[in-house]
Amino acid sequence: MLKQYLEVGKVTNVHGLMGEVKVQPWADSPEFLCQFKTLYVDQAHFPMNVQRARVHKNMVIIKFEGPTDVPSAMSLRNAILYIDRADVTLPQGAFFLADIYGLEVRDAATGAVLGKIEDVLTLPANNVYVVKGGPRELMIPAVPQFIAETNVEDGFIRVNMMEGL
């Protein structure tokens, strides 16, 4: 089952004197985080309305409704921010990385189960899926040459196994 709330960043500090906070984004780009009108704070998913958001040096500066000074903004320091899945429309064939953790990985040629995705390494060139729980640990580049099919709804990924993989 897909999670309703997805982690998108962490408040690292305050910014300025008017209650803005600096957020380290956990998305493909910091601009992605700027599009939301509501973000949810910590495990309780407490909703906070966003007055404005902008990118500054690969971080996101957010002004929430509520905090108006440094002490009130400091109360958000180290908070994890979430988005509601319902607030996002992904392009056809796109998915959240959070949705592929735990997916079964199958050999596209034989159908053999190779394990499950335990981790995703986000490297500059491309992501790499770390597969464990099968005959051996695998590290599979998340590129079309290796990934034959990603089926989040049915819970599996089919991969093209190549010599040396």
Secondary structure, DSSP 8 states (H G I E B T S, - for coil): ---SEEEEEEEEEEETTTTEEEEEE-SS-HHHHTT-SEEEETTTTEEEEEEEEEEETTEEEEEESS--SHHHHHTTTT-EEEEEGGG----TT---GGGTTT-EEEETTT--EEEEEEEEEE-SS-EEEEEESSSS-EEEE-STTTEEEEETTTTEEEE---TT-
